[in-house]
Amino acid sequence: MHDISLSRARLPATLEIEVLDEFGEAKQQAIAAERALTIYLNKREIVTLMTLGADPEALVVGYLRNQGLLADRRDLQVVHVDWEVEAAAVVTRHLPEDLEERLGQRTVTTGCGQGTVFGRLLEATSLRPLPATVLRQSVLYQLLDNLGAYNETYRSAGAVHGCALCRQEAVLDFVEDVGRHNAVDTLAGRQWLLASESADADIFYTTGRLTSEMVLKVAQMGIGVLVSRSGVTQKGVELAERFGVLLIARAKGRHFQAIHGKGRLELDAVPARRPGDRVRA
């Protein structure tokens, strides 16, 4: 990638406070950090995000990318985060011609900690075709097992979501943040800012719901398989069908629910039924 002026303003994802437990005893407890960060694009205030602050530059770039406000990574010139003023300044060579119109048209979504899509992104039709990645059941199970080693902040403090870029069962990159959309935006930003193998990811994992915005962002990243331990929404299902995304919802242990899986899901590790399991008539 071309050289840009990039700050390195990472902060610890957790901090410790004193709490009283059910026995009245004081102890130190790690909690998730939550910090405000206002994004300015060519001096134009865009939005304020609440974030852990663990990789703010990638979050800012990924957010602008996923909102359609940055179309080409070669346009980036400066990404500077200053926590003293809780601001991120981004300088780019080009802005969308319809920037003011985009900023004036917002769709409030179900996103935790963010939940706003600018312009008409939900009507996007210009996405490049996604790869029709085939997912083997055995690979899904191995991936879920491998992901267990990556939720460090959640294990120590809770109150965060995690997202991962994966290539089959291998976890290439993992991010935790206050909201799942911050996490996916950070991964999208890293794809642009870092020349890493995560650009070859073919599966995206999230701990959050499979909503319309989550499906759209993953499709924008060029990934055709989206896996979650949580459920799915109607609009998420509709957009997944439109863009060609295979959804795997409620993926925990050996259980999952595949949506749009015809021809894309290979059942090569069907678990044995246990006593009491319901059998569909």
N, C-alpha and C positions, 0 to 999 in steps of 0.2 A: 504493500500500500504506500502511496505517496506520503511524504512527511507532513505532519500537522503538529501544531503546538498543543500539547496534551498535558494537563495537570495529572497528578497522582494523589488525589485527596481522599484516599480510603480511610475509613474509621472503623473501630471495632464494632462487630455486629451485636455484641451484648455488653451489658454492664451489670454490676452487682448492687443490690439494695438489701437492707435489713428487713426481714419479715418475722412475724410471730406465727408459730404453728398452732395446731389445735391443742397443744399442751401448754401454751403460753410461753414457749421457749423461743428466744431470738436466734435467728440464723441468717447467714448470707445466702441470697438467692439470685441467680442469673436471670435477667429479663431481657427481652428483645429491645434494642434501641429503636427509636422512631424519631426521625428528623425531617424537618421541612426543607425542601429544595425547590426553588423557583427557577424555571428555565427561561432564559432570554435568547431569542434567535435573531441575530443581527439587530440587537438592542430592542427587539419587540418582545414584550412579556407574553409567554405562551401559557404556562400552567404551573401550579405548585404541586409537587408530588411528595408523599410521605414515604420515607425509605429508611432502611437500616444504615445506608451510607457505606456499604462494604465495597462497592465498585461503581461510584456515581457517574463517572465519565461514560462507561458502557451503558448504564441505565438511560442517561440523557440522549445519547446517540440512538439507542434502540427505540426509545419512545418517539423521537422525531421521525425515525425511519418508519415505524409501524403506523404512525398517524399520517403518513404520506407527505410530511413536510420536508423531508430529505429524500430525494429521488436517486441520488448517485453519491457514493462514498467519496468519489474524487472531488466533490464540491467542498468537502470539509476542510477548513483552514485552522480553526481554533476551537478547542473544547476545554474550558477552564472552570473548575469548581472551587468556590471559596466558601468554606463553612462559617467563617466569621460573619458573613452577611447572608448566609444560606442561599446562595445563588450560583447558577451555572450559566456561563456566557458561551454561546456557540456562534461562531462566525462562519458563514458559508458563501461561496461564490454566487450561488443562485438561490432565489426563493421562488416558490410556486407563484405564477402570475395571479392566481385566484386566492392568495393567502388570506386576505380579509374576508372573503366569502367563506372560505373553509373555517376560519375561526368563528364566524358568526353562525355556523350550522353545526350544532352539537347534538349527538344522540346520547342520552344518559343510559348507561348499560348496567349490568349486574356486577361489574368488576369490583373486587375488594381492594380498597385503597386507591382506586383510580377511576375506572368506570366511565370514561368519556371518550367517544370516538368523534374526531373532527370530520367536517364535510360529509360526503356521501360514501364513506368507505364501505359501509354495509351493502352498498349497491355496486361494489367494485366488479368490473368485468374484464380488466386488463391483466389479471394474474396469469403468469405463464403456466402451462400444463404441469401438473404435479406428477412425479413418478408413481406408478402403480405398484408400490412396494408390497411384496408378499411377506406376511408375518407368520412364522411358525409358532405354534402353541408352546413348544419347548423353549424357543428363544424368548418368548414373553415371560415365561416362568423364571428363566435364568436372569433376565433383566430385572425383574422385580426383586429377586434375591440380591442382585448386585447393588441396587439402589439403596438398600438398607444401611450401607456404610457411609452414606453421604449427607444425611440430615443432621449435621452437627449442632447447628443453632437450635433447631427444633428440640433435639434431645436435651439440651442444657437449659433452654429458656421457654420453649413453646412459642405460640402466638405468631408463627410465620408460615409462609407457604414455600414450597420448593419446586423448581423446574429443572429439567435436564435435557441436554442434547445427547442423543445416543446413536450409535451405529450398530444395529441388531442388539445383541446383549451387552455390548460394551458401552459404558458411560463415558462420554467424551468431555462433558462440562456440566457442572451443577451449580445452581445459584439459589440462595434463599433470600427472601425479602418480606416486608410487611404484607404485601399483597402479591397474588400470583401474577398479576399483569406487570408489576415491577420486575419480577423474576424473569418472565419471558422477554420483556424489553431489554433487560441487561444481557441476556444471551444473544438477542438480535444485534445489540451493539457490539458485543465481543466478536461476532462473526465479521463485522466490518472493520473493527479496530485491530484485531489480532489475526495474523496469518497462521491459523491453527487448523488441525485436522477436524475441528468441529464443523467446518464448512461442508464436510461430507456426511453429516448426520442424516439418517433416514427415519428416525423415530424421535418424537418429542414426548416427554413425560411431564406431567404436572400433578400436584396434590390437590388442585382446585377443580371446580366444576368445569364441564365442557360447554361453555357458553358460546354465543355467536362471536363475541370479540376474541375469545381464545382461539377458536377455529380459524378466524380470519387472519390473526397474527401468525399462526403456524403456517397457514397457506402462503402468506407473504414471504416466509422464510424458505419456501420451496420444499417443505416436508409433508409427506403424504400419510403418515401414521401418527395419531395422537392418542396417548394413553393417560388415564387418570385413575386414581383410587376413589374418586368421587363420581357423582352422577352427571347427567347430560340434560340440556334444555331443548325445547322444541326448535328454537331458532338455530341452536348449535347443530342439531341433526339436519336441518334444511340446508344450511350453508355447507356442511360436510359433504352432502350429496352433490351439491352444486359444484364444489371445487375438487371433488374426488379425494376426500380425506377419509381414511379408515379410522373409526373411533373405537377405542377400547375403554369402556367405562366400568366403574366399580371393580377395578383390578386389585384384588387383595388375596394373598396366599395363592390358592389354585382356582379362585373364582374370578370371573370377568363376564362382561356383556359386550359382545361385538356388534357394531352397527355399521352397515354398508360393507360387510365382510365377505360377501359372495365373490368367490374367485380370488380373494386377497388374504384369507385366513386359512392356514393349513393345520388341521387338527391332528397333530402327530404325538400328543401326550395327554390323551383323554384320561382324567383321573377316575379311579374306581368309585362307584357310588357308595355312599355310607348309609347305614340304617336311618330311616327317617327322611332321606332326600326325596323331594317331590319329583315325580316323573310326569312330564307333559303327556296328556292323552293324545 
